[in-house]
């Protein structure tokens, strides 16, 4: 069953933005791409870098520590097909952004 947690106001995060947030006990990387919102586990699996502080180009986020890249929509690592990062469902209601903290 989904556990929707409010994490942000949509107005505070324009398209093209990435941000690191906390939802319950999880670090979440929230991404706003065009009119869509995505969320990944905020801790890069390589060496724990902060994905929410990475560079977002289109749907690709680059970890600021060592350059690992992930598709924010699917969680897919960009060079290793076996590596898929944990993602979370996102919804926007009445201008507020919610993340389902139950892992997909």
One Martini backbone bead per residue (centre of mass of N, CA, C, O) as a GRO file, in nm:
protein
  104
    1UNK     BB    1   0.096   0.036   0.023
    2UNK     BB    2   0.093   0.354  -0.002
    3UNK     BB    3   0.332   0.627   0.115
    4UNK     BB    4   0.259   0.948   0.119
    5UNK     BB    5   0.503   1.217   0.098
    6UNK     BB    6   0.569   1.528   0.163
    7UNK     BB    7   0.852   1.726   0.003
    8UNK     BB    8   0.716   1.966  -0.180
    9UNK     BB    9   0.702   2.250  -0.372
   10UNK     BB   10   0.664   2.301  -0.700
   11UNK     BB   11   0.742   2.612  -0.713
   12UNK     BB   12   1.051   2.554  -0.597
   13UNK     BB   13   1.082   2.355  -0.877
   14UNK     BB   14   1.197   2.382  -1.162
   15UNK     BB   15   1.262   2.299  -1.452
   16UNK     BB   16   1.572   2.116  -1.422
   17UNK     BB   17   1.566   2.012  -1.135
   18UNK     BB   18   1.759   1.928  -0.837
   19UNK     BB   19   1.700   1.746  -0.519
   20UNK     BB   20   1.753   1.711  -0.173
   21UNK     BB   21   1.569   1.485   0.041
   22UNK     BB   22   1.344   1.399   0.315
   23UNK     BB   23   1.170   1.078   0.372
   24UNK     BB   24   1.173   1.011   0.654
   25UNK     BB   25   1.454   0.781   0.628
   26UNK     BB   26   1.500   0.908   0.335
   27UNK     BB   27   1.697   0.974   0.065
   28UNK     BB   28   1.599   1.208  -0.188
   29UNK     BB   29   1.582   1.240  -0.542
   30UNK     BB   30   1.456   1.522  -0.709
   31UNK     BB   31   1.290   1.556  -1.037
   32UNK     BB   32   1.243   1.812  -1.298
   33UNK     BB   33   1.092   1.722  -1.614
   34UNK     BB   34   0.932   1.940  -1.731
   35UNK     BB   35   0.613   1.789  -1.639
   36UNK     BB   36   0.795   1.593  -1.471
   37UNK     BB   37   0.839   1.351  -1.200
   38UNK     BB   38   1.123   1.228  -1.002
   39UNK     BB   39   1.255   0.944  -0.798
   40UNK     BB   40   1.546   0.871  -0.610
   41UNK     BB   41   1.778   0.750  -0.458
   42UNK     BB   42   2.013   0.975  -0.307
   43UNK     BB   43   2.224   0.732  -0.315
   44UNK     BB   44   2.493   0.642  -0.456
   45UNK     BB   45   2.615   0.317  -0.529
   46UNK     BB   46   2.915   0.365  -0.545
   47UNK     BB   47   2.993   0.613  -0.286
   48UNK     BB   48   2.743   0.804  -0.173
   49UNK     BB   49   2.645   1.014  -0.343
   50UNK     BB   50   2.453   1.315  -0.422
   51UNK     BB   51   2.212   1.310  -0.657
   52UNK     BB   52   2.052   1.583  -0.581
   53UNK     BB   53   2.347   1.739  -0.658
   54UNK     BB   54   2.337   1.697  -0.942
   55UNK     BB   55   2.337   1.683  -1.287
   56UNK     BB   56   2.077   1.791  -1.512
   57UNK     BB   57   2.008   1.626  -1.836
   58UNK     BB   58   1.720   1.590  -1.873
   59UNK     BB   59   1.710   1.242  -1.767
   60UNK     BB   60   2.013   1.297  -1.666
   61UNK     BB   61   2.216   1.205  -1.396
   62UNK     BB   62   2.509   1.338  -1.229
   63UNK     BB   63   2.732   1.258  -1.016
   64UNK     BB   64   2.946   1.469  -0.829
   65UNK     BB   65   3.178   1.265  -0.754
   66UNK     BB   66   3.207   1.024  -1.026
   67UNK     BB   67   2.984   1.034  -1.280
   68UNK     BB   68   2.745   0.885  -1.246
   69UNK     BB   69   2.470   0.762  -1.455
   70UNK     BB   70   2.109   0.838  -1.464
   71UNK     BB   71   1.789   0.756  -1.523
   72UNK     BB   72   1.517   0.907  -1.367
   73UNK     BB   73   1.282   0.724  -1.475
   74UNK     BB   74   1.432   0.419  -1.436
   75UNK     BB   75   1.743   0.400  -1.300
   76UNK     BB   76   1.938   0.364  -1.527
   77UNK     BB   77   2.236   0.296  -1.606
   78UNK     BB   78   2.444   0.416  -1.876
   79UNK     BB   79   2.668   0.147  -1.886
   80UNK     BB   80   2.508  -0.058  -1.686
   81UNK     BB   81   2.251  -0.277  -1.724
   82UNK     BB   82   2.251  -0.410  -1.425
   83UNK     BB   83   2.209  -0.109  -1.325
   84UNK     BB   84   1.947  -0.025  -1.092
   85UNK     BB   85   1.794   0.228  -0.942
   86UNK     BB   86   1.609   0.340  -0.701
   87UNK     BB   87   1.259   0.409  -0.710
   88UNK     BB   88   0.989   0.656  -0.698
   89UNK     BB   89   0.689   0.762  -0.663
   90UNK     BB   90   0.511   1.046  -0.814
   91UNK     BB   91   0.312   1.334  -0.703
   92UNK     BB   92   0.078   1.602  -0.792
   93UNK     BB   93  -0.101   1.813  -0.551
   94UNK     BB   94  -0.183   2.126  -0.518
   95UNK     BB   95   0.143   2.193  -0.557
   96UNK     BB   96   0.233   1.917  -0.434
   97UNK     BB   97   0.495   1.692  -0.347
   98UNK     BB   98   0.494   1.333  -0.374
   99UNK     BB   99   0.623   1.036  -0.208
  100UNK     BB  100   0.660   0.692  -0.235
  101UNK     BB  101   0.831   0.505   0.013
  102UNK     BB  102   0.760   0.268  -0.142
  103UNK     BB  103   0.915   0.049  -0.320
  104UNK     BB  104   0.910  -0.048  -0.666
   0.00000   0.00000   0.00000
